[in-house]
Amino acid sequence: MYEDNAACIAQLKDGYIKGDRTKHILPKFFFTHDLQKSGDVRVLQIRSNDNLSDLFTKALPTATFKKLVYRIGLRRLKDLDEYTHKGE
């Protein structure tokens, strides 16, 4: 699991943190901590500009959008068509 928010990573690794801002959240929703402890999930911090999920959740600058689109393997149909006809 990749995460760019350090506070979220700390919460995943340390488990349920009771505080003024989290007291309304039921502890059963912190099951990711148990998954992380058992080794079923690894939590790694990544830089915000490398977070692929931002492609689906945020409005991004054009350059960042194009970089992330390329990194998930999406290609334009026009580019694929040119590639397939080169071999003929």
Contact map, one row per residue, 1 for C-alpha under 8 A:
1110000000000000000000000000000000000000111100000000000000000000000000000000000000000000
1111000000000000000000000000000000000000001111000010000000000000000000000000000000000000
1111110110000000000000000000000000000000001111000010000000000000000000000000000000000000
0111110000000000000000000000000000000000000011110010000000000000000000000000000000000000
0011111110000000000000000000000000000000000010000000000000000000000000000000000000000000
0011111111000000000000000000000000000000000010000000000000000000000000000000000000000000
0000111111100000000000000000000000000000000000000000000000000000000000000000000000000000
0010111111110000000000000000000000000000000000000000000000000000000000000000000000000000
0010111111111000000000000000000000000000001110000000000000000000000000000000000000000000
0000011111111100000000000000000000000000000000000000000000000000000000000000000000000000
0000001111111111100000000000000010000000000000000000000000000000000000000000000000000000
0000000111111111000000000000010110010000001000000000000000000000000000000000000000000000
0000000011111110000000000000000010011000001000000000000000000000000000000000000000000000
0000000001111111100000000000000010000000000000000000000000000000000000000000000000000000
0000000000111111100000000000010011000000000000000000000000000000000000000000000000000000
0000000000110111110000000010010010000000000000000000000000000000000000000000000000000000
0000000000100111111001000000000000000000000000000000000000000000000000000000000000000000
0000000000000001111101100000000000000000000000000000000000000000000000000000000000000000
0000000000000000111111100000000000000000000000000000000000000000000000000000000000000000
0000000000000000011111100000000000000000000000000000000000000000000000000000000000000000
0000000000000000001111110000000000000000000000000000000000000000000000000000000000000000
0000000000000000111111111000000000000000000000000000000000000000000000000000000000000000
0000000000000000011111111100000000000000000000000000000000000000000000000000000000000000
0000000000000000000011111100000000000000000000000000000000000000000000000000000000000000
0000000000000000000001111110100000000000000000000000000000000000000000000000000000000000
0000000000000000000000111111110000000000000000000000000000000000000000000000000000000000
0000000000000001000000001111111000000000000000000000000000000000000000000000000000000000
0000000000000000000000000111111000000000000000000000000000000000000000000000000000000000
0000000000000000000000001111111100000000000000000000000000000000000000000000000000000000
0000000000010011000000000111111111000000000000000000000000000000000000000000000000000000
0000000000000000000000000011111111100000000000000000000000000000000000000000000000000000
0000000000010000000000000000111111110000100000000000000000000000000000000000000000000000
0000000000111111000000000000011111111000000000000000000000000000000000000000000000000000
0000000000000010000000000000011111111100000000000000000000000000000000000000000000000000
0000000000000000000000000000001111111111100000000000000000000000000000000000000000000000
0000000000011000000000000000000111111111111000000000000000000000000000000000000000000000
0000000000001000000000000000000011111111000000000000000000000000000000000000000000000000
0000000000000000000000000000000001111111100000000000000000000000000000000000000000000000
0000000000000000000000000000000000111111110000000000000000000000000000000000000000000000
0000000000000000000000000000000000111111110000000000000000000000000000000000000000000000
1000000000000000000000000000000100110111111000000000000000000000000000000000000000000000
1000000000000000000000000000000000010011111100000000000000000000000000000000000000000000
1110000010011000000000000000000000010000111110000000000000000000000000000000000000000000
1110000010000000000000000000000000000000011111000000000000000000000000000000000000000000
0111110010000000000000000000000000000000001111100000000000000000000000000000000000000000
0111000000000000000000000000000000000000000111110110000000000000000000000000000000000000
0001000000000000000000000000000000000000000011111110000000000000000000000000000000000000
0001000000000000000000000000000000000000000001111110000000000000000000000000000000000000
0000000000000000000000000000000000000000000000111110000000000001000000000000000000000000
0000000000000000000000000000000000000000000001111111000000000000000100000000000000000000
0111000000000000000000000000000000000000000001111111111000000000000000000000000000000000
0000000000000000000000000000000000000000000000000111111100000000000100110000000000000000
0000000000000000000000000000000000000000000000000011111110000000000000000000000000000000
0000000000000000000000000000000000000000000000000011111111010000000000000000000000000000
0000000000000000000000000000000000000000000000000011111111110000100110000000000000000000
0000000000000000000000000000000000000000000000000001111111000000000000000000000000000000
0000000000000000000000000000000000000000000000000000111111100000000000000000000000000000
0000000000000000000000000000000000000000000000000000011111110000000000000000000000000000
0000000000000000000000000000000000000000000000000000001011111000000000000000000000000000
0000000000000000000000000000000000000000000000000000011001111101100000000000000000000000
0000000000000000000000000000000000000000000000000000000000111111100000000000000000000000
0000000000000000000000000000000000000000000000000000000000011111110000000000000000000000
0000000000000000000000000000000000000000000000000000000000001111111000000000000000000000
0000000000000000000000000000000000000000000000001000000000011111111100000000000000000000
0000000000000000000000000000000000000000000000000000001000011111111110000000000000000000
0000000000000000000000000000000000000000000000000000000000000111111111000000000000000000
0000000000000000000000000000000000000000000000000000000000000011111111100000000000000000
0000000000000000000000000000000000000000000000000101001000000001111111110000000000000000
0000000000000000000000000000000000000000000000000000001000000000111111111110000000000000
0000000000000000000000000000000000000000000000000000000000000000011111111110000000000000
0000000000000000000000000000000000000000000000000001000000000000001111111100000000000000
0000000000000000000000000000000000000000000000000001000000000000000111111100000000000000
0000000000000000000000000000000000000000000000000000000000000000000011111110000000000000
0000000000000000000000000000000000000000000000000000000000000000000011111111000000000000
0000000000000000000000000000000000000000000000000000000000000000000011001111101100000000
0000000000000000000000000000000000000000000000000000000000000000000000000111111100000000
0000000000000000000000000000000000000000000000000000000000000000000000000011111110000000
0000000000000000000000000000000000000000000000000000000000000000000000000001111111000000
0000000000000000000000000000000000000000000000000000000000000000000000000011111111100000
0000000000000000000000000000000000000000000000000000000000000000000000000011111111110000
0000000000000000000000000000000000000000000000000000000000000000000000000000111111111000
0000000000000000000000000000000000000000000000000000000000000000000000000000011111111100
0000000000000000000000000000000000000000000000000000000000000000000000000000001111111110
0000000000000000000000000000000000000000000000000000000000000000000000000000000111111111
0000000000000000000000000000000000000000000000000000000000000000000000000000000011111111
0000000000000000000000000000000000000000000000000000000000000000000000000000000001111111
0000000000000000000000000000000000000000000000000000000000000000000000000000000000111111
0000000000000000000000000000000000000000000000000000000000000000000000000000000000011111
